[in-house]
Amino acid sequence: MIPNLEAVFGNRTAACTLLFLQNYGSGHANRISTTFGIGVRAVQLQLQRLEAGGILVSNMVGRTRVFEFSPRGTTVKHLRVFLEAELEDLPSDLIVKYLRERTRPRRTGKPLVRA
């Protein structure tokens, strides 16, 4: 996706996972892998590594483990500032392609209008 972020975080999976969580606030492995076209297992391993390092926390929502940034620690706060700056500098085609999915629910019975 972005070579400089991949170099900073070590690999594409880590960079995409962190950008996804910064953009949406929380997420699970399957949604992250679907968004970026990365294997689910690679994303799961990255999420586990980041959780073990204290960067992320998780909780169960039904049978799905949902991850978000840890609210504690100054390192996480500085990392989020860095990620937000990187999100602002991403090319618009990448933002539209990867980071602008609809997250709000639709009203039941509302017709789907395609542009």
C-alpha positions in Angstrom: 0.0 0.0 0.0 2.4 2.7 1.2 6.1 1.6 1.1 7.3 4.1 3.8 4.7 2.9 6.3 5.6 -0.7 5.5 9.2 0.1 6.2 8.3 1.8 9.6 6.0 -1.0 10.8 8.0 -3.9 9.3 5.5 -5.3 6.8 2.3 -4.5 4.8 0.0 -6.4 7.2 1.0 -4.3 10.2 0.7 -1.0 8.3 -2.7 -1.9 6.9 -4.0 -3.2 10.3 -3.0 0.0 12.1 -4.3 2.3 9.5 -7.6 0.4 9.5 -8.0 0.7 13.2 -7.0 4.3 13.2 -9.6 5.1 10.5 -12.5 3.0 11.9 -11.7 2.9 15.6 -12.1 -0.8 15.9 -12.2 -3.9 13.8 -11.9 -7.6 13.5 -9.5 -9.8 11.5 -11.9 -10.9 8.8 -13.0 -7.3 8.0 -9.4 -6.0 7.9 -8.3 -8.9 5.6 -11.2 -8.4 3.3 -10.6 -4.7 3.0 -7.0 -5.0 2.0 -6.9 -8.4 0.4 -4.6 -9.9 3.0 -4.9 -13.4 4.4 -7.0 -13.7 7.6 -4.3 -15.7 9.4 -1.7 -13.0 8.7 -4.0 -10.3 10.1 -4.8 -12.5 13.2 -1.1 -13.0 14.0 -0.5 -9.2 13.6 -3.4 -8.4 15.9 -2.2 -10.9 18.5 1.3 -9.5 18.3 0.1 -5.9 18.8 -2.2 -6.9 21.6 0.7 -8.7 23.4 2.8 -5.6 23.0 0.1 -3.5 24.7 -0.8 -1.4 21.6 -4.2 -3.0 21.2 -6.9 -4.4 23.4 -9.7 -6.8 22.4 -13.1 -7.9 23.6 -15.6 -10.4 22.4 -18.7 -9.3 20.6 -20.7 -12.5 20.2 -18.2 -14.9 18.7 -16.0 -12.3 17.1 -13.0 -10.8 18.8 -12.9 -7.0 18.1 -9.7 -5.0 18.5 -9.1 -1.3 19.2 -6.3 0.8 20.4 -5.4 0.6 24.1 -6.6 3.7 25.9 -3.6 3.6 28.2 0.0 4.5 27.5 1.7 7.5 25.9 3.2 5.3 23.2 -0.2 4.5 21.8 -1.2 8.2 21.9 1.8 9.2 19.9 1.3 6.3 17.5 -2.2 7.4 16.9 -1.1 11.0 16.2 1.4 9.6 13.7 -1.2 7.4 12.0 -3.7 10.3 11.8 -1.1 12.4 10.0 -0.4 9.6 7.6 -4.1 9.1 6.9 -4.4 12.8 6.0 -1.5 12.5 3.6 -2.7 9.3 1.8 -3.6 9.8 -1.9 -7.4 10.1 -2.4 -7.6 7.0 -4.6 -6.2 4.8 -1.8 -8.6 6.4 0.8 -11.6 5.8 -1.5 -10.5 2.2 -2.3 -9.7 1.1 1.2 -10.9 3.4 3.9 -14.4 4.7 3.0 -16.7 1.7 3.7 -20.2 2.4 5.0 -20.3 1.6 8.7 -23.8 2.8 9.7 -26.7 0.4 9.5 -29.4 0.9 6.8 -33.1 1.3 7.6 -35.1 -1.9 7.0 -36.7 -1.8 3.6 -34.8 1.2 2.3 -34.1 0.8 -1.4 -30.5 0.7 -2.5 -29.7 3.5 -4.9 -26.5 3.1 -6.9 -24.8 6.2 -8.3 
